[in-house]
Amino acid sequence: MNTSISFIVPIYHMDNKLLEQCIHSLISQLTEGIRIEIILIDDGSTEDNAKLCDQYGMRYNFIKVMHSPNNGVSVARNIGIDNSSGDYVCFVDPDDRMIEGYIQKAYRYCLTNDADIIIFSFISSVELSSGFVNNNSLKLKKISNDELHSISSEVISISGDKFNFGACWGKLIRRSFIIDNNLEFVPGLKKAQDRVFMFDLYQKKPRAFTYDDVGYIYTIENNESSICHKYNPNIIQILEETQKEFEKRNINDEFYDALNSMNMMFLFEYMQLLFTHPDNPDSKEVKINKLKTLVKREPYKTSLKKVKLTSVRKKCALMIILLRLGMYSKAISLHYD
């Protein structure tokens, strides 16, 4: 029997307890008539992570373990794709989980509808702990080419709904569609790698469906020490690399509004992780001067003027209003959470 589904899990400095939960949730997808493989890519991670992966690799013949130097999540996922043999691939982050036995339903719909991609809904770990019950609505919907264009816009503008179209997880993607269209994650990108990958995928007009049944559990870190909250003096450089990737695709006219929204959401993230972060050693005056310099250069200057306030989150819209009014001190004083 051919391999039906390849689960691809990139691993870097992960809590072993969360990683075990992730692996167990994938093992729980084993069912009659579907052959799975789980590919664990140790991206130069900790010794504890490497040992845990090897233990599972020795215990289960359908678990492959790949050890590589730390080259980033893009390279790790590409290694997973290159070493996969499934008809479909399913990307999973190492701190997340799949609903037990879920993949059989999604895979069945892939086959009966000749799908290149099925996008299923997800919940957060917080929602799950609050007593979430899956409604099992089983609503499958074909995505038209016009809708794919709108989805591509959502991916750029960092907006979306329960399907999170910009994330590579929470989906079954036909492996041959990835290979035939030369799709890959851009090596070196440190943030929003999956958004660039998914944008490229949607631009190839896949036969796509949404599946309105929760299959993926996304872990939310609430602690201040998580990577999502850490002071990052390099965040501007990191996200401008993502901007450059979208610029390479010559989409300024077609996705003008979405790009403006993205630039403002990136600016909001600069506020969170740089300008207003408590670990930033700069004085308020220095922060204000750096912020002024930033918003007076492109692409921020134009995006600040042209972005539609309704296209971004409320706090981001408030930031934009303050910056348009030149109220930099007020903008710096906002609480960005």
Secondary structure, 3 states (H helix, E strand, C coil): CCCCEEEEEEECCCCHHHHHHHHHHHHCCCECCECEEEEEEEECCCHHHHHHHHHHHHHCCCEEEEEECCCCHHHHHHHHHHCCCCCEEEECCCCCEECCCCHHHHHHHHHHHCCCEEEEEEEEHHHHHCCCCCCCCCEEEEECHHHHHHHHHHHHHCCCCCCCCCCCECEEEEHHHHHHCCCCCCCCCCCCHHHHHHHHHHHCCCCEEEEEEEEEEECCCCCCCCCCCCCCCCHHHHHHHHHHHHHHCCCCCCCHHHHHHHHHHHHHHHHHHHHCCCCCCCCHHHHHHHHHHHHCCCCHHHHHHHCCHHHCCHHHHHHHHHHHCCCHHHHHHCCCC
